[in-house]
Amino acid sequence: MAKQYYVMKKIIILLFVSLLLIQCKIKPTPEIVKIGLIADSAMVVSARQEASAIGVAILIKGGNAFDAMIATDLALVVAYPFAGNIGGGGFTVYRTKDGKVGSFDYREKAPLAATRDMYLDENGDVIPNKSTLGALAIGVPGTVAGLFMIHKKFGTLPFSELIQPAIDLARRGVVVTKRQARGMNKYRKYFEEANKRTIFLDKEWNEGDTIKYLKLAETFERIRDNGRYEFYKGKTADILVNYVQNLGGIITLEDLEEYEAKERDPIVFNYKNARIISMSPPASGGICIAQILKSIEPFDIGQYKHNSIEYIQLITEAERRSYADRAYFLGDPDFNNIPIDSLSSSTYNNKRMQNFSWDNATKSSDVSHGNIEIIESDQTTHYSIIDQFGNAIAVTNTLNGAFGSKVFVEEGGFFLNNEMDDLSAKPGEPNMFGLIGAEANAIEPEKRMLSSMTPTIVEQNGKLKMVLGSPGGSTIITSVLQNILNVIEYDMGMQESVSQTRFHHQWMPDDIKFEPKFDTITFAELRSKGYKIDQSNSRILGKVDAILVLPDGRLEGGADPRGDDKAVGF
């Protein structure tokens, strides 16, 4: 009887997931929800319902979190072209069921023909938009290499089974949400400027329209049949390189052939009774999170009311110092000697906070990088997965800006990134997110760009506690940070946590950015202490998708209401 019950339960779950996949109209996520989806065994939380459902379907088939990760990732290429990609790159942090942790780096790289001053004019000034729009903005994509590396190490189902749902979705078509229609129409002029033609120019898009990605389905079928080779040496490589070069880009077949993903040791540190596992350079998120948490730990931030004056001050001042260090020290570890242990130590960060005052704001102009002796540097999508076996994965992928470089490989059916903007076009000059870069992140051939991506896993008392991450350029780090504190210090549930209003400081420019719906009652006192307030309605501060392990072992999904994000589980 128990076995029959289990079989019937699986059938019911499969029918539920099938309905989600077939369903076209996606209901808007309520703005404030205290409790998210609760699941007994496994969960996927991603930017789109279709992708989350596909990932869960793989888990129900018996696949593990790594199998589900690959299927979810490929589904996001179809359902969320704003950031889901095979034309970009990303990072994956994992924790296996037996507690082993690790990470994968499939960040894009600068082409072999890239030069230090390629975005400067004859006067040495940065040429506007050259590193963000069009074919010269593109870095060598790493996503496909990353997926195949992960599958080789941890996959249990054939790759052909993991990519097929994305092929089917591309042929069946995806229903456009209100947010997607607004985004595609907003960037129409940039699509026209960056491309000779693209399906996104076929019409003015409306909520409820269906887009079929037939060329993308063909690309996926070639990858299914030919493996990793197809994207880096096969027909797809030829299509990509020919299109980019016809638009004036510099990526070559040699760039693709030489690309390799990497396994890296994650950043691992303790904060009170929690153990944080996050991504290491060229992602800056792990180090920055470590610095900020180490900086505030002596102050016992939990004694202050959430989002109070003291809370905002303390986090802002820690962020200010961390981002200053980020600008100076961080870059591709294959090109730079990065003092990871020193930067993330309590001793160093306590010294950095010695000139903090509750009475007055520290001016960013008075804050430089710390002194360390060294012998001898937006748009993104995140998803979180926990499987029924106890494996956990945090994945953040990116094209950088919205729809990346806006270059859409028509014959391939996918967008290409504009990650070259994440290298320093000119050390000391800000990129599209206002982040300053130094020599460590200067342009060099085959260098991986410094990133703000922060896929993170949290343990508490030796057990898996939380999986989280966010898109949002420079705001990724602070969004992840605040959600860790929401849960660890303020005992919030996952959905309650991701729904909270957020704020952000990144050293330069010297202002605190608040979401428009943030309670303004604290602003007058902050201004009196010398803090500059920016509450412009230009952008959200992160879009966190996360999973919390509840005390009874069940899972709570936190799908950020700032997007069309959705948690699916069983």
Summary of the structure (lengths in Angstrom):
residues: 570
radius of gyration: 22.3
end to end distance: 20.3
largest distance: 79.2
contacts: 2163
relative contact order: 0.18
helix: 39%
strand: 18%
